[in-house]
Structure formats: C-alpha cells, structure tokens
Amino acid sequence: MTLMEFMREFPDDATCLDYLWRQRFSPDGEHALCQKCETVRVFKKYPMANRRTSWTCTGCGNHVHPTADTIFHKSATSLHLWFYAMYLMSSTRCGISAKQLEREIGVTYKCAWRMFNLIRTQLMTQDNEPLTGVVEADETFIGRKTRKDDKRPRAIRQSDKAIVLGMVERGGKARAMVIPFSGAGDVIPRVLENVKGGSTLYTDGYQAYRSTAAIYTHAWVDHTNDEFVRGVVHTQTIDGFWSNMKRGLDGVMHGVSRKWLQAYVDEFVFHYNHRTALAGPDPFRVLLARAVQPS
C-alpha cells in the first residue's frame, strides 16, 4: 500500500473508527449482536461528549465501543494517527524510530514510544508454527561494540551483550528470540521447539548443534577454519537476517535496552516474514487484522 492509497482509504478519524466497527461487530455497518439483548439488533451511532463515538442498541440502549479491548482502548491519540503509525512501521524493513514518529505526527516522544511499544508487543508477535524444509540456525550478540583496547577474555567481553538465537527457512519465514546464555541448554531446546523434526538443519561449527543429528539432517560449516560455504551448506541466509536487524538497531534505533530487545526482534522478524518475496498479505493489512482482535 502506498501513502496515497492509505490516505484515500483512511482519510480521517471517523473512517478509522467505522472500519473498527465493521470489522469487529457489524459487517454491514448497521446490524450487530447485542450482548445484552442476546440477539441481532439495529445499532445507531451517537457522538459522546467525553468519550469516543459509540454505537447504541436501538432495543435496550446498550453502548458498544469499537476500540474496547484493543491497543486503542482509552487512548487519547487520534485513531487516524494510530493507523498511520502502523502504516509507517509496516512500510519499511529497517524500522522507524519513535523520534521519527514524533516528528511525523506531532505527538510527544513518550506518546510515540508507547504507540510503537504496543504495536510491537501485541501486533508483531511471532507465531508458533514450526519451521520446515531447509533451516539455518545461528546465534548473534547484540550490544555496544567492544573497545579495541579491551583486554578482557572474549567470554567476559561478550557477557556485556544480549544473545539472540535465530532460525530461518530458506525462502520462507524466520524465528528469533532473546536467550539468557548461549550454552546447549538454552539453544537446543529452542531449536527443537521451533524446527520440525526431519528437516535439514545447517549451522556453524558450534558443538552443541551436533547433538541434533538424530532429529535433523544436520550439516555445518567450520568458520574457525575460514569455511563459509560448502556446496549448499552455509548460514548466509541467517547472516543476512542478522545484518538487516543490526543495521536497523544501530542506524535507526541507535541502541536498544535488554528489557525491550525481544519486542524489537519481533518487529524485524515480522518485516522479514512479510517481505515482498513471500507474496503474502500486505504487512499493513496484517497489522490491521491483528488490531481488531481483542487483546
């Protein structure tokens, strides 16, 4: 969806509210199931002085608020701005910062960050469907760069950083999660949970992955000996995903705390899983479909 198409379809707050009403309660815009009457009734729209417009049952007077139990619930921010924020987040693969949204729509930084946080944590969550086919798995470290004069052992230097485990289907979807440690006890159970048995698993030479040989067709490349590709065996797909995520975190977000890192990882997985190459639904439509579901 282009910006002009977005503005034509959702030109104002009233249009966005009517979209929520039709998607959640009334496909025809007039009839809906009244929970109080326990039957389908005609609903009329009445503006309310202190709250968002609601629809009222003509039989019993029961009020229905389309924004209830969604990320828009009790938000003083215009629905049109909420929809535009979702459009901006879905239209780029490298993400957009809260400071940029603050400049784009004229809200405070606190409001922009809250909007982005709710969209990430509630609308961009990863699904539980296991990955299949040819899958690449790897871990990466996220955090500040190590100083050149830092003489501490490598394990100590890496402890300053967060660890993210990722798995990517070749030509398919990605899955990634923040893990506390990079040991076999943290890595292997998550691989077994997210990659279907019988799949082909390609990794680097990390010893822990070799314990999965009874479950997957496993092969690896030995990076310590400068081996990065051996026929079809490589981890370049997951490396490309890491590269795109790190460029976004460093160049757009300018750093992320460990507390919220998983939410940002979810966002980059969402962008990857809804890239054009998959020819799936428009990412903005996906976010809208999730937004109308009760939270």
C-alpha positions in Angstrom: 0.0 0.0 0.0 1.4 3.4 -1.0 0.9 6.5 1.2 -1.7 7.9 -1.3 -3.7 4.7 -1.1 -3.6 4.8 2.7 -4.8 8.4 2.8 -7.6 7.6 0.4 -8.8 4.7 2.4 -8.3 6.2 5.8 -8.6 9.9 5.4 -9.7 10.8 9.0 -10.5 9.5 12.5 -14.2 8.8 11.7 -13.2 6.5 8.8 -10.8 4.5 11.0 -13.5 4.2 13.8 -16.1 3.0 11.2 -13.5 0.4 10.0 -13.1 -1.0 13.5 -16.9 -1.1 14.0 -17.5 -3.0 10.8 -14.6 -5.4 11.3 -15.3 -6.2 14.9 -19.1 -6.1 15.2 -21.1 -5.1 12.1 -20.1 -6.1 8.6 -23.0 -4.1 7.1 -22.4 -1.2 9.4 -25.9 -1.3 10.9 -26.8 -4.7 12.5 -24.8 -6.3 15.3 -25.2 -8.8 18.0 -26.3 -7.1 21.2 -24.7 -8.9 24.2 -27.5 -7.5 26.5 -30.4 -8.5 24.2 -28.7 -11.6 23.1 -30.0 -11.1 19.6 -29.0 -9.2 16.4 -30.3 -5.6 16.6 -30.0 -2.3 14.7 -27.3 0.0 16.2 -27.2 3.7 15.8 -24.0 5.9 16.1 -24.2 8.7 18.6 -21.3 11.1 19.3 -20.4 11.3 23.0 -19.1 14.4 24.7 -16.4 12.9 26.8 -15.5 9.7 25.0 -15.1 8.3 21.5 -18.2 7.8 19.4 -20.1 4.7 20.3 -22.8 2.6 18.7 -26.1 2.1 20.7 -28.5 -0.7 20.5 -32.0 0.7 19.5 -33.6 -2.1 21.6 -32.0 -1.7 25.0 -29.7 1.2 24.7 -26.5 -0.8 25.3 -23.4 1.0 24.2 -20.7 -0.7 22.1 -17.3 0.9 21.8 -15.2 -0.4 18.8 -11.9 0.4 20.4 -12.6 -1.5 23.6 -10.1 -4.4 24.4 -7.7 -3.3 21.6 -4.5 -1.3 21.7 -6.5 1.8 21.0 -8.5 1.4 24.3 -8.6 4.5 26.4 -6.1 6.3 24.2 -6.5 10.0 23.7 -4.5 9.8 20.5 -6.4 10.1 17.2 -7.2 6.7 15.6 -6.0 8.2 12.3 -2.6 8.7 13.9 -2.6 5.2 15.3 -3.4 3.8 11.8 -0.7 6.0 10.3 1.9 4.7 12.9 1.0 1.1 11.9 1.4 2.1 8.2 4.8 3.6 8.9 6.0 0.6 10.9 4.9 -1.8 8.2 6.3 0.0 5.2 10.0 -0.3 6.0 12.2 -3.3 6.6 14.7 -1.4 8.7 12.1 0.0 11.2 11.4 3.6 12.2 12.3 5.2 15.5 9.9 6.8 18.0 11.7 10.1 17.4 10.9 10.0 13.7 7.2 9.2 14.6 7.2 12.2 17.0 8.3 14.4 14.1 5.9 12.8 11.6 2.6 13.1 13.5 3.3 15.8 16.1 3.0 13.9 19.3 5.3 13.8 22.3 8.2 11.3 22.4 6.5 9.5 25.3 3.3 9.0 23.3 5.2 7.9 20.1 7.2 5.3 22.1 4.1 4.0 23.8 2.4 3.6 20.4 5.3 1.7 19.0 5.7 -0.5 22.0 2.1 -1.6 21.9 2.2 -2.3 18.2 5.4 -4.3 18.6 4.4 -6.3 21.7 0.8 -7.0 20.7 0.6 -6.9 16.9 4.0 -8.1 15.8 4.3 -11.2 17.9 5.7 -14.3 16.3 3.6 -17.4 15.6 4.2 -20.9 16.9 4.2 -22.8 13.6 7.4 -24.8 13.4 9.9 -24.2 10.6 10.4 -26.9 8.0 12.5 -27.8 4.9 16.0 -26.4 4.9 16.6 -24.3 8.0 19.6 -22.3 9.1 20.2 -21.6 12.8 22.7 -19.3 14.5 23.2 -17.0 17.4 24.4 -13.4 17.5 25.3 -10.9 20.1 23.6 -7.5 20.3 25.1 -4.6 22.3 27.7 -1.9 22.2 30.9 -2.5 20.3 33.9 -3.8 22.2 36.7 -1.3 22.6 39.9 -2.1 20.7 41.9 -1.7 23.9 39.7 -4.1 25.9 42.0 -6.9 27.0 39.4 -8.9 28.9 38.8 -12.5 27.7 36.4 -12.9 24.8 33.7 -14.7 27.0 33.8 -11.8 29.5 33.5 -9.2 26.8 30.5 -10.9 25.2 28.8 -11.1 28.6 28.1 -7.4 28.2 25.9 -8.1 25.2 22.5 -9.8 24.8 22.3 -13.1 22.9 19.7 -13.7 20.2 19.1 -17.1 18.7 17.6 -17.2 15.2 16.3 -19.8 12.7 15.4 -19.1 9.1 13.8 -21.2 6.4 15.4 -20.8 3.1 12.9 -19.0 1.0 10.5 -18.9 4.0 10.0 -17.5 7.5 12.3 -16.6 10.3 12.1 -17.1 14.1 14.2 -15.3 16.7 14.3 -15.0 20.4 16.5 -13.5 23.1 18.1 -16.2 25.2 19.9 -15.8 28.6 23.0 -17.8 27.6 24.5 -19.4 24.5 25.0 -22.8 26.1 23.5 -26.0 24.7 20.8 -26.0 27.5 19.5 -22.7 26.1 20.0 -23.2 22.4 19.0 -26.8 21.6 15.5 -26.9 23.4 14.5 -23.8 21.4 15.7 -25.3 18.2 13.8 -28.5 18.8 10.7 -26.4 19.7 10.8 -24.2 16.6 12.2 -26.6 13.8 10.1 -29.6 12.8 11.8 -33.0 13.1 13.0 -34.4 9.8 14.0 -31.0 8.5 17.5 -30.2 7.2 19.5 -28.1 9.6 22.5 -26.1 8.6 24.6 -24.3 11.3 28.2 -23.2 12.0 30.6 -25.5 13.8 29.2 -24.9 17.3 29.5 -28.3 19.0 26.0 -28.2 20.7 24.2 -28.4 17.3 25.7 -31.8 16.6 23.5 -33.4 19.3 20.5 -32.9 16.9 21.8 -35.3 14.3 19.3 -37.9 15.3 16.4 -35.5 14.7 17.5 -33.4 11.7 19.7 -33.9 8.7 22.5 -31.8 10.1 25.5 -30.3 8.4 27.7 -27.4 9.3 30.5 -25.1 8.1 33.6 -24.5 10.1 34.0 -20.8 10.4 37.1 -21.2 12.6 38.9 -22.6 9.5 37.5 -19.9 7.2 34.9 -22.2 5.7 31.7 -20.4 5.0 30.2 -22.3 2.0 30.4 -25.9 1.1 28.1 -26.6 -1.7 24.6 -26.0 -0.4 25.8 -26.0 3.2 26.1 -22.4 4.6 24.5 -20.0 7.0 24.3 -16.9 4.7 20.5 -16.6 4.9 20.5 -16.2 8.7 23.6 -14.0 8.4 21.7 -11.7 6.0 18.8 -11.5 8.5 21.2 -10.6 11.3 22.8 -7.9 9.1 19.5 -6.3 8.4 18.4 -6.4 12.0 21.7 -4.9 13.3 21.7 -2.1 10.7 18.2 -1.2 11.9 19.1 -1.4 15.6 22.3 0.6 15.1 21.3 3.0 12.4 17.7 3.7 13.1 17.1 2.9 16.8 20.6 3.8 17.9 20.7 1.1 20.6 18.1 -0.9 22.5 18.0 -2.0 26.1 17.8 -5.7 27.0 14.4 -5.1 28.6 12.8 -4.3 25.3 15.1 -6.1 22.9 12.6 -9.0 22.3 10.0 -6.6 21.1 12.4 -5.1 18.5 13.5 -8.6 17.5 9.8 -9.5 16.9 9.5 -6.4 14.7 12.4 -7.4 12.5 11.1 -11.0 12.3 7.7 -9.5 11.3 9.3 -7.5 8.5 11.2 -10.5 7.2 8.2 -12.8 7.3 6.1 -10.3 5.3 8.6 -9.3 2.8 7.5 -8.9 -0.9 9.3 -12.2 -1.9 6.7 -14.2 0.0 3.8 -12.6 -2.0 1.7 -12.7 1.2 -0.8 -10.2 2.5 0.2 -6.6 2.7 2.0 -6.0 6.1 -0.3 -3.1 6.9 -3.3 -5.3 6.4 -1.8 -7.9 8.6 -1.4 -5.4 11.4 -5.0 -4.1 10.9 -6.3 -7.7 11.1 -4.5 -8.3 14.4 -5.5 -4.9 15.8 -9.2 -5.7 15.6 -8.8 -8.8 17.6 -9.5 -8.4 21.4 -6.3 -8.1 23.3 
